Amino acid sequence: MENNSHLASCCNDLCSAVRNRYFYGKLLDVFHFELEQRYFNNKRWLLNRLVGGYGVVCGLGVTLADDGQSVIVSAGLAIDKCGREIVICQPSNPFPLPAPPADSADAKKKWDPCDECYINLSICYQECPIDPVPTLGGDCDTQGPCAPGAIVERYRLEKADGPLPPVSVLSKIPNAIANNEVQYDVLANYVTDGCVKPDEDCCIPLANIRIPGPGQKYDQNCIDIAVRPIVYTNDLLYQLILAMNPAQNHSRNQKP
Protein backbone atom coordinates (compact mmCIF):
# COMPACT_ATOMS: atom_id res chain seq x y z
CA MET A 1 0.00 0.00 0.00
CA GLU A 2 1.16 3.47 -0.81
CA ASN A 3 1.95 5.91 1.98
CA ASN A 4 -0.72 8.61 1.90
CA SER A 5 0.99 11.17 4.16
CA HIS A 6 1.81 13.37 1.16
CA LEU A 7 -1.82 13.26 0.08
CA ALA A 8 -3.00 14.58 3.45
CA SER A 9 -0.42 17.38 3.52
CA CYS A 10 -1.09 18.59 -0.04
CA CYS A 11 -4.67 19.58 0.75
CA ASN A 12 -3.87 21.70 3.81
CA ASP A 13 -2.89 24.84 1.92
CA LEU A 14 -4.79 26.98 -0.56
CA CYS A 15 -2.47 27.33 -3.54
CA SER A 16 -2.85 28.52 -7.11
CA ALA A 17 -3.74 25.59 -9.31
CA VAL A 18 -1.38 24.63 -12.13
CA ARG A 19 -2.66 22.84 -15.22
CA ASN A 20 -1.14 21.70 -18.47
CA ARG A 21 -0.96 24.02 -21.44
CA TYR A 22 -1.00 22.00 -24.63
CA PHE A 23 0.62 22.95 -27.92
CA TYR A 24 1.67 21.08 -31.05
CA GLY A 25 4.92 19.25 -30.58
CA LYS A 26 4.86 19.35 -26.75
CA LEU A 27 6.63 16.39 -25.15
CA LEU A 28 4.23 14.66 -22.73
CA ASP A 29 6.02 12.73 -20.01
CA VAL A 30 5.17 11.28 -16.59
CA PHE A 31 5.37 14.69 -14.92
CA HIS A 32 2.80 16.27 -17.23
CA PHE A 33 0.37 13.36 -17.05
CA GLU A 34 0.57 13.40 -13.25
CA LEU A 35 0.12 17.19 -13.34
CA GLU A 36 -3.07 16.68 -15.33
CA GLN A 37 -4.50 14.19 -12.82
CA ARG A 38 -3.38 16.23 -9.83
CA TYR A 39 -5.07 19.38 -11.16
CA PHE A 40 -8.51 17.80 -11.49
CA ASN A 41 -8.24 15.76 -8.28
CA ASN A 42 -7.19 18.74 -6.18
CA LYS A 43 -9.97 20.91 -7.65
CA ARG A 44 -12.58 18.27 -6.85
CA TRP A 45 -11.23 17.63 -3.36
CA LEU A 46 -11.16 21.36 -2.64
CA LEU A 47 -14.83 21.76 -3.54
CA ASN A 48 -15.76 18.64 -1.59
CA ARG A 49 -13.95 19.89 1.51
CA LEU A 50 -14.94 23.56 1.56
CA VAL A 51 -18.32 23.56 -0.20
CA GLY A 52 -19.90 20.15 0.35
CA GLY A 53 -18.29 19.36 3.69
CA TYR A 54 -16.91 16.15 5.12
CA GLY A 55 -18.56 13.17 6.77
CA VAL A 56 -20.78 10.24 5.87
CA VAL A 57 -22.95 10.82 2.79
CA CYS A 58 -24.87 7.54 2.88
CA GLY A 59 -24.56 3.99 4.17
CA LEU A 60 -21.51 2.83 6.16
CA GLY A 61 -23.57 1.25 8.90
CA VAL A 62 -21.61 -0.53 11.63
CA THR A 63 -23.15 -3.86 12.70
CA LEU A 64 -22.00 -6.72 14.85
CA ALA A 65 -20.82 -9.72 12.85
CA ASP A 66 -22.16 -13.23 13.38
CA ASP A 67 -19.12 -14.21 15.44
CA GLY A 68 -19.96 -11.57 18.06
CA GLN A 69 -16.31 -10.47 18.17
CA SER A 70 -16.08 -8.21 15.13
CA VAL A 71 -18.03 -5.58 13.22
CA ILE A 72 -18.91 -5.16 9.55
CA VAL A 73 -19.21 -1.80 7.78
CA SER A 74 -21.90 -1.75 5.11
CA ALA A 75 -21.52 -0.28 1.63
CA GLY A 76 -21.65 3.49 1.38
CA LEU A 77 -19.91 6.76 0.68
CA ALA A 78 -18.03 9.29 2.79
CA ILE A 79 -16.03 12.44 2.13
CA ASP A 80 -12.92 12.63 4.28
CA LYS A 81 -11.58 15.80 5.89
CA CYS A 82 -9.29 16.34 2.91
CA GLY A 83 -12.24 16.18 0.51
CA ARG A 84 -11.45 12.76 -0.90
CA GLU A 85 -14.23 10.28 -1.67
CA ILE A 86 -14.23 7.03 0.29
CA VAL A 87 -16.36 4.35 -1.35
CA ILE A 88 -17.24 0.92 0.02
CA CYS A 89 -18.79 -1.09 -2.81
CA GLN A 90 -19.76 -4.08 -0.66
CA PRO A 91 -19.79 -4.89 3.07
CA SER A 92 -16.31 -4.92 4.59
CA ASN A 93 -14.56 -7.94 5.95
CA PRO A 94 -15.17 -8.48 9.69
CA PHE A 95 -13.10 -6.01 11.71
CA PRO A 96 -11.97 -7.59 15.02
CA LEU A 97 -12.90 -5.99 18.34
CA PRO A 98 -10.99 -6.20 21.63
CA ALA A 99 -11.97 -9.26 23.65
CA PRO A 100 -14.01 -8.52 26.80
CA PRO A 101 -12.25 -9.14 30.13
CA ALA A 102 -12.23 -12.70 31.39
CA ASP A 103 -15.18 -13.79 33.49
CA SER A 104 -13.56 -14.06 36.90
CA ALA A 105 -14.20 -12.69 40.36
CA ASP A 106 -10.90 -10.78 40.27
CA ALA A 107 -11.70 -9.24 36.88
CA LYS A 108 -15.16 -8.18 38.03
CA LYS A 109 -13.67 -6.61 41.15
CA LYS A 110 -11.16 -4.56 39.12
CA TRP A 111 -13.59 -3.66 36.35
CA ASP A 112 -14.22 0.07 36.27
CA PRO A 113 -16.45 1.38 33.42
CA CYS A 114 -14.63 4.41 32.06
CA ASP A 115 -13.20 5.84 28.88
CA GLU A 116 -10.86 2.87 28.58
CA CYS A 117 -13.92 0.66 28.12
CA TYR A 118 -14.50 2.21 24.68
CA ILE A 119 -12.84 2.21 21.32
CA ASN A 120 -13.72 4.35 18.32
CA LEU A 121 -13.82 3.17 14.72
CA SER A 122 -12.86 5.37 11.75
CA ILE A 123 -12.63 4.94 7.99
CA CYS A 124 -9.69 6.33 6.02
CA TYR A 125 -8.90 6.94 2.36
CA GLN A 126 -6.23 4.57 1.04
CA GLU A 127 -4.57 4.39 -2.37
CA CYS A 128 -3.20 1.03 -3.47
CA PRO A 129 -1.00 0.54 -6.55
CA ILE A 130 -2.07 -2.42 -8.72
CA ASP A 131 -1.42 -4.02 -12.12
CA PRO A 132 2.40 -4.16 -12.23
CA VAL A 133 3.71 -3.91 -15.79
CA PRO A 134 7.18 -3.99 -17.36
CA THR A 135 8.90 -0.64 -17.81
CA LEU A 136 12.05 0.72 -19.37
CA GLY A 137 13.20 1.82 -15.93
CA GLY A 138 11.05 0.42 -13.13
CA ASP A 139 10.79 1.24 -9.46
CA CYS A 140 9.84 -2.20 -8.10
CA ASP A 141 12.26 -4.29 -6.05
CA THR A 142 12.21 -7.23 -8.44
CA GLN A 143 14.68 -8.80 -10.83
CA GLY A 144 12.95 -7.30 -13.83
CA PRO A 145 12.03 -3.61 -14.04
CA CYS A 146 8.34 -3.03 -13.40
CA ALA A 147 5.95 -0.42 -12.01
CA PRO A 148 2.29 -0.39 -10.95
CA GLY A 149 0.10 0.46 -13.94
CA ALA A 150 -2.90 1.75 -11.98
CA ILE A 151 -4.01 2.99 -8.58
CA VAL A 152 -7.24 1.82 -6.97
CA GLU A 153 -8.86 4.12 -4.42
CA ARG A 154 -9.73 1.97 -1.46
CA TYR A 155 -10.17 2.43 2.28
CA ARG A 156 -8.95 1.11 5.58
CA LEU A 157 -10.62 0.83 8.97
CA GLU A 158 -8.81 2.05 12.08
CA LYS A 159 -9.61 1.78 15.76
CA ALA A 160 -8.35 3.88 18.66
CA ASP A 161 -8.81 3.76 22.42
CA GLY A 162 -11.44 5.85 24.14
CA PRO A 163 -14.75 7.35 22.99
CA LEU A 164 -15.04 10.29 20.63
CA PRO A 165 -17.01 13.32 21.86
CA PRO A 166 -20.55 13.77 20.55
CA VAL A 167 -21.06 15.87 17.44
CA SER A 168 -21.97 19.45 18.34
CA VAL A 169 -25.38 20.62 17.12
CA LEU A 170 -24.87 24.21 18.27
CA SER A 171 -24.43 26.94 15.67
CA LYS A 172 -21.01 28.54 15.31
CA ILE A 173 -22.76 31.77 14.33
CA PRO A 174 -25.52 32.14 16.95
CA ASN A 175 -26.03 35.84 16.13
CA ALA A 176 -26.74 35.24 12.44
CA ILE A 177 -30.49 35.73 12.91
CA ALA A 178 -32.06 38.51 15.00
CA ASN A 179 -35.68 39.67 14.99
CA ASN A 180 -36.43 37.06 12.33
CA GLU A 181 -33.93 38.69 9.96
CA VAL A 182 -30.62 37.40 8.67
CA GLN A 183 -27.71 39.54 9.87
CA TYR A 184 -25.66 39.60 6.70
CA ASP A 185 -22.69 41.37 8.30
CA VAL A 186 -22.40 38.50 10.79
CA LEU A 187 -22.34 36.00 7.94
CA ALA A 188 -19.78 38.06 6.03
CA ASN A 189 -17.49 38.22 9.08
CA TYR A 190 -17.87 34.48 9.68
CA VAL A 191 -16.88 33.63 6.10
CA THR A 192 -14.03 36.15 6.15
CA ASP A 193 -12.48 34.73 9.31
CA GLY A 194 -10.67 32.16 7.18
CA CYS A 195 -10.92 28.86 5.37
CA VAL A 196 -11.21 25.76 7.50
CA LYS A 197 -8.11 23.61 7.26
CA PRO A 198 -8.38 19.85 7.68
CA ASP A 199 -6.76 18.04 10.56
CA GLU A 200 -3.60 16.06 9.97
CA ASP A 201 -5.83 13.03 10.40
CA CYS A 202 -8.32 13.13 7.52
CA CYS A 203 -10.16 9.96 8.56
CA ILE A 204 -13.91 9.99 9.25
CA PRO A 205 -15.19 8.60 12.58
CA LEU A 206 -17.90 5.98 12.20
CA ALA A 207 -18.80 4.83 15.71
CA ASN A 208 -17.98 4.54 19.38
CA ILE A 209 -17.95 0.93 20.52
CA ARG A 210 -18.33 -0.02 24.19
CA ILE A 211 -16.29 -2.99 25.37
CA PRO A 212 -18.49 -5.28 27.51
CA GLY A 213 -17.60 -6.02 31.11
CA PRO A 214 -16.37 -9.38 32.45
CA GLY A 215 -18.62 -12.24 31.44
CA GLN A 216 -20.61 -10.08 29.02
CA LYS A 217 -20.83 -10.16 25.23
CA TYR A 218 -20.99 -7.56 22.49
CA ASP A 219 -24.40 -6.65 21.14
CA GLN A 220 -25.68 -3.99 18.75
CA ASN A 221 -26.38 -1.65 21.68
CA CYS A 222 -22.62 -1.40 22.22
CA ILE A 223 -22.29 0.47 18.92
CA ASP A 224 -23.05 4.21 18.82
CA ILE A 225 -22.97 5.79 15.34
CA ALA A 226 -24.21 9.21 16.51
CA VAL A 227 -20.60 10.40 16.78
CA ARG A 228 -20.09 10.35 13.01
CA PRO A 229 -20.11 13.64 11.07
CA ILE A 230 -22.55 13.71 8.16
CA VAL A 231 -22.63 15.60 4.87
CA TYR A 232 -25.69 17.83 4.60
CA THR A 233 -26.73 17.07 1.04
CA ASN A 234 -29.48 19.05 -0.68
CA ASP A 235 -31.93 16.22 -0.11
CA LEU A 236 -31.09 16.04 3.60
CA LEU A 237 -31.48 19.82 4.00
CA TYR A 238 -34.85 19.62 2.24
CA GLN A 239 -35.99 16.92 4.66
CA LEU A 240 -34.89 19.09 7.59
CA ILE A 241 -36.93 22.01 6.23
CA LEU A 242 -40.00 19.77 5.97
CA ALA A 243 -39.43 18.50 9.50
CA MET A 244 -39.59 22.06 10.86
CA ASN A 245 -43.36 22.04 10.26
CA PRO A 246 -44.52 18.75 11.79
CA ALA A 247 -48.18 19.87 11.91
CA GLN A 248 -48.25 20.38 8.15
CA ASN A 249 -46.56 17.02 7.60
CA HIS A 250 -49.18 15.35 9.78
CA SER A 251 -52.01 16.90 7.81
CA ARG A 252 -50.50 15.77 4.51
CA ASN A 253 -50.18 12.20 5.76
CA GLN A 254 -53.85 12.04 6.72
CA LYS A 255 -56.18 10.45 4.20
CA PRO A 256 -58.99 12.68 2.85
C-alpha positions, -999 to 999 in steps of 0.1 A, spaced: 0 0 0 12 35 -8 19 59 20 -7 86 19 10 112 42 18 134 12 -18 133 1 -30 146 34 -4 174 35 -11 186 0 -47 196 8 -39 217 38 -29 248 19 -48 270 -6 -25 273 -35 -29 285 -71 -37 256 -93 -14 246 -121 -27 228 -152 -11 217 -185 -10 240 -214 -10 220 -246 6 229 -279 17 211 -311 49 192 -306 49 193 -268 66 164 -251 42 147 -227 60 127 -200 52 113 -166 54 147 -149 28 163 -172 4 134 -170 6 134 -133 1 172 -133 -31 167 -153 -45 142 -128 -34 162 -98 -51 194 -112 -85 178 -115 -82 158 -83 -72 187 -62 -100 209 -76 -126 183 -69 -112 176 -34 -112 214 -26 -148 218 -35 -158 186 -16 -139 199 15 -149 236 16 -183 236 -2 -199 202 4 -183 194 37 -169 162 51 -186 132 68 -208 102 59 -229 108 28 -249 75 29 -246 40 42 -215 28 62 -236 12 89 -216 -5 116 -231 -39 127 -220 -67 149 -208 -97 128 -222 -132 134 -191 -142 154 -200 -116 181 -163 -105 182 -161 -82 151 -180 -56 132 -189 -52 96 -192 -18 78 -219 -18 51 -215 -3 16 -217 35 14 -199 68 7 -180 93 28 -160 124 21 -129 126 43 -116 158 59 -93 163 29 -122 162 5 -115 128 -9 -142 103 -17 -142 70 3 -164 44 -14 -172 9 0 -188 -11 -28 -198 -41 -7 -198 -49 31 -163 -49 46 -146 -79 60 -152 -85 97 -131 -60 117 -120 -76 150 -129 -60 183 -110 -62 216 -120 -93 237 -140 -85 268 -123 -91 301 -122 -127 314 -152 -138 335 -136 -141 369 -142 -127 404 -109 -108 403 -117 -92 369 -152 -82 380 -137 -66 411 -112 -46 391 -136 -37 364 -142 1 363 -164 14 334 -146 44 321 -132 58 289 -109 29 286 -139 7 281 -145 22 247 -128 22 213 -137 43 183 -138 32 147 -129 54 118 -126 49 80 -97 63 60 -89 69 24 -62 46 10 -46 44 -24 -32 10 -35 -10 5 -66 -21 -24 -87 -14 -40 -121 24 -42 -122 37 -39 -158 72 -40 -174 89 -6 -178 120 7 -194 132 18 -159 110 4 -131 108 12 -95 98 -22 -81 123 -43 -61 122 -72 -84 147 -88 -108 129 -73 -138 120 -36 -140 83 -30 -134 60 -4 -120 23 -4 -110 1 5 -139 -29 17 -120 -40 30 -86 -72 18 -70 -89 41 -44 -97 20 -15 -102 24 23 -89 11 56 -106 8 90 -88 20 121 -96 18 158 -83 39 187 -88 38 224 -114 59 241 -148 73 230 -150 103 206 -170 133 219 -205 138 206 -211 159 174 -220 194 183 -254 206 171 -249 242 183 -244 269 157 -210 285 153 -228 318 143 -255 321 169 -260 358 161 -267 352 124 -305 357 129 -321 385 150 -357 397 150 -364 371 123 -339 387 100 -306 374 87 -277 395 99 -257 396 67 -227 414 83 -224 385 108 -223 360 79 -198 381 60 -175 382 91 -179 345 97 -169 336 61 -140 362 61 -125 347 93 -107 322 72 -109 289 54 -112 258 75 -81 236 73 -84 198 77 -68 180 106 -36 161 100 -58 130 104 -83 131 75 -102 100 86 -139 100 93 -152 86 126 -179 60 122 -188 48 157 -180 45 194 -180 9 205 -183 0 242 -163 -30 254 -185 -53 275 -176 -60 311 -164 -94 324 -186 -122 314 -206 -101 290 -208 -102 252 -210 -76 225 -244 -66 211 -257 -40 188 -264 -17 217 -226 -14 222 -223 5 189 -231 42 188 -230 58 153 -242 92 165 -206 104 168 -201 103 130 -201 136 111 -225 137 82 -226 156 49 -257 178 46 -267 171 10 -295 191 -7 -319 162 -1 -311 160 36 -315 198 40 -348 196 22 -360 169 47 -349 191 76 -369 220 62 -400 198 60 -394 185 95 -396 221 109 -434 220 103 -445 187 118 -482 199 119 -483 204 81 -466 170 76 -492 154 98 -520 169 78 -505 158 45 -502 122 58 -538 120 67 -562 104 42 -590 127 29 
